Amino acid sequence: MATNFTETNNEPAVVDHNNPAITLVLQGQEVAGCIIDGGPGVNVISAKTCEQLGISDWEACPFGLRMVDTRSVRPLGLIRKLGSIIGGHHFEILAVV
């Protein structure tokens, strides 16, 4: 598996332009330039977005979250198996409201 890196640009230094990327073989096809990303600690969806999508059946969330600014917050709820299509593929994700 080959490893390469994206090109650097002239945006502010706080932006990471050296995302590790790999060539991935998926269903027998090579896909170059796939960025390695562990993903978010949690998937978050706002209550407003849930309202707009007609989602109201979330369950109680058994944990709190520590935000990037170090605040501790208590989520409104938890949605299990939220249907999402990413890159043409269907995923069921866990989302915190």
Residue pairs with C-beta under 8 A, 6 or more apart in sequence:
1 22
1 23
1 24
1 25
2 22
2 23
2 32
3 20
3 21
3 22
4 21
4 22
4 23
4 32
4 33
5 18
5 19
5 20
5 21
6 17
6 18
6 19
6 21
6 33
6 35
7 17
8 17
8 18
9 17
11 17
19 35
19 36
19 37
20 35
20 36
21 32
21 33
21 34
21 35
21 36
22 34
22 36
23 30
23 31
23 32
23 33
23 34
24 30
24 31
24 34
25 31
42 65
42 94
42 95
42 96
43 82
43 93
43 94
43 95
43 96
44 95
44 96
44 97
45 55
45 79
45 82
45 95
45 96
45 97
46 97
47 76
47 97
50 56
50 58
50 79
50 97
55 79
55 82
57 79
58 76
58 77
58 78
58 79
58 97
59 77
59 78
59 79
59 80
60 77
60 78
61 74
61 75
61 76
61 77
61 78
61 96
61 97
62 78
63 75
64 72
64 73
64 74
64 75
65 72
65 73
65 74
65 75
65 96
66 72
66 73
67 73
75 96
75 97
76 97
77 96
77 97
78 94
78 95
78 96
78 97
79 94
79 95
79 96
79 97
80 92
80 94
81 92
81 93
81 94
82 92
82 93
82 94
82 95
83 90
83 91
83 92
84 90
84 91
84 92
84 93
85 91
